[in-house]
Amino acid sequence: MLTVDAEGFPHVCLLSRAELEAGVSEIRGVIASQTASANIKRSRRATLMVIDPAAAWYCKLEVLGLQAKDGQPLAAKFQVASVKRDSVDVALKPARFLPTAALTSAEDWQRSKRLLAALDDASS
């Protein structure tokens, strides 16, 4: 995920699949980075970059709702404002990693699951 700081510089925030959920026109995420969270709160925008073997996809996002509780990562609901496909017809190798028990614990995937579910509860 990319955000922009107050000086206009881009900030990269790596997210795992446990921290994102995507629908047709909505993306929900749990953002643990304090810098990215502050940028999202300020600008109410972010860009999600997704890479598959054939292309990179840039999804411009606008905030629909935020939930921030003390000591917890930011839970954000975004609407997809636009999507751009970028390809030069060469095979790409998407970034990937093999999850481990240590990573699952360090990123607290169960907390992310609860925060994403709470976004649903707040919308009802």
N, C-alpha and C positions, 0 to 999 in steps of 0.2 A: 504494500500500500504506500502511496506517495501522498504527502501533505506539503504545505508550503508554510514556512515560518514567517514571523512578522517582518523580516527583512526581505522576503521574497525568494529565499533559497529553498530548494527542495529538500525534503526529509524523507528517508526511506524507512519503512517499518515492516519487518518481516512478520508474516502471520502464518500460523499452521492451519491445516484444514479443520482442526478442532475449534479454531477461533473464528470461523466464517461459515455462514449459511447463505445460500443464494436461491432466489426464486426468479420468476420471469422478469420482473421489473423492480425487485427489491433485494438488497444485500444487507445482511446483518453481521455485525462483527464485534468482537471483544478486543479492545486495544489496550494492552498493558503499558505501552510506551508513554511516559509522561509528556514527552515532546510532541508526539503525534496526537495525543489526546488534547493537549492545549491548542495545537494548530487546528484540529477539527472543531473544537468549541468556538474558536475565534472566527474561522472562515466559513464553517458549516459546509465544507467541501473536502473531498479526497478523490484520488484516482486509484483504482484497483487495477494492477497489471497482472494478467494471466497469460502464461506461455504454454502452448501445446506444441506438438512436433512440427506443425506446419506454419504457425503464425503466433504473433504476440497480439493480445487483445487489451485495449485500454478502455476501462469503464469509468467514465466521469460520474461521480456520485454527489448527491446533495442530501444533507441531513433531513430526515423525517422526524427523528426523535433520539434523544440521548438520555442515558441513565448513568449517573455518577454518584456512587456512595463512598464515603470516607474509607480509604484503605482498599478499595476495590478497583479493578480496571474499568475503563469506560466501556459501556455497552452502547452500541450505536445502530440505528436503523437508517438506511440510506435508500433513496430512490435512484434508479439509473437514469441519468440525464442524457447520456449518449454513449455509444460504443464505437470504437475504431479498430479495425483489423489492420495489422501491419505485417507485411510479408515481402520477402524478396526471393521467394521460391527456392529457399534452401532449407534443409532439415534442421530443426532446432532441437536442442536438448533442454527440456524444462528443468528448472532447479527442483531437486527432490532430496528427500532424506528418509531414512528408515527410522520410524519412531521406536524409542526404547522405553522401558519402564521409568528410567530416570527422567527422560524428557517429559513423559506424561505427568509425572509428579511435579517437575520444575515449572511446567506451564500450567499446572492445575487444570487439566481438561474437564474435570467434573465441575469446577467453578465456572468455566466458560459455558458449559452446558446449562447450568442454572441461570447465568446472566442472559444468555440468548433466550431461554424460556421466559424470563421475566419481561423481556421486550414484548412478547406476545400478550402477557397478562396486562401490561400497561396499555396496550392498544384496544383491549376489549372494553 
